[in-house]
């Protein structure tokens, strides 16, 4: 049985295989009955809009159906049921489980109790592998991933999408340029692990110092709750804002990505520029998740 | 009784039945007891020698526990803080089994993950699992690393 738990479990050829597969499902006519008669469970213990909807859309486009646990408050979870029990029960109903849970390692544990494949849709500050695949997929639509210069901007301490993407890019010989507010830097343990994987990581204080030398700018949300007060949040957030002015003289092929939702990190004026790819990125969640579902549900 | 014990006088007397843990890293004897769950309130008859001269280690600690034979899981835990330790199982004053300690590749249920957000820190029916790597211990659930003061994380 094949679970999708962490991007760290993937080798380069497996990532490429999955991206190729997503491309097959994207745009071209795919078999709308490929997963007919199959049932997917969406277990979301934390709020999600796009991840959840894109998994549902992906399943529906392959002819499968989804069931979900809509309301955690109304479920047996509030009666004290463990996640392990919930997984054992639900895996008896369906052909695969998509799980989002606030605890790190929840999906890994779920895979040990499940009789069907588990796809991790985010476990606390941990992993969110389908997001990383769609990030890679979006980059690959514009340029070969090998050897790119990628700028990571925003909350790099808690941002799980940033960590997973950095790990994946280390398999492609990419160079990482990191720009983060004080206290929200990439954790030292991750930097040293990337270094061991042969990845060059360079830190900058100001995005202006590097914006003209990168191929991809990956922006993450700076969360207000990480700051002691609103004033210090706005001070930091405004200095990390991407505006059309900032993008003068950048590389012509630069693309800007964001896992969304954004909270003011990217000025809406940027949306009209050719660099903006975050809505395509979001849309790519469907073919990438179709590829994952098709791969794990046999 | 070993030759070293003779040279420095009889540090602690032989035991009839039980376990002798020899060649413990100097200063770790009390942590070894902690790992074994032996506290001042348990009933085991114990002898402890610390900073005893040792040819192999320079200084070492020795712990003798009467009427208790260590199990494999207990031995594995000791390996984390005293990798050179030797375990001698004693019956009727004779060494009937002698084993080194070996750090396993994966430690299950031995280390508590320090990450409060880790699924193993909840009431789920799972044991913690750490892989043992040169850099330290790596949680197989939440990817946290423990690189120092490993003894304080032992369950």
Interface residues (C-beta under 8 A of the other chain):
Chain A: X6 X8 X82 X83 X84 X101 X102 X103 X104 X105 X106 X108 X109 X112 X123 X124 X125 X126 X127 X189
Chain B: X115 X117 X118 X119 X120 X121 X122 X123 X124 X125 X126 X139 X140 X141 X142 X143 X145
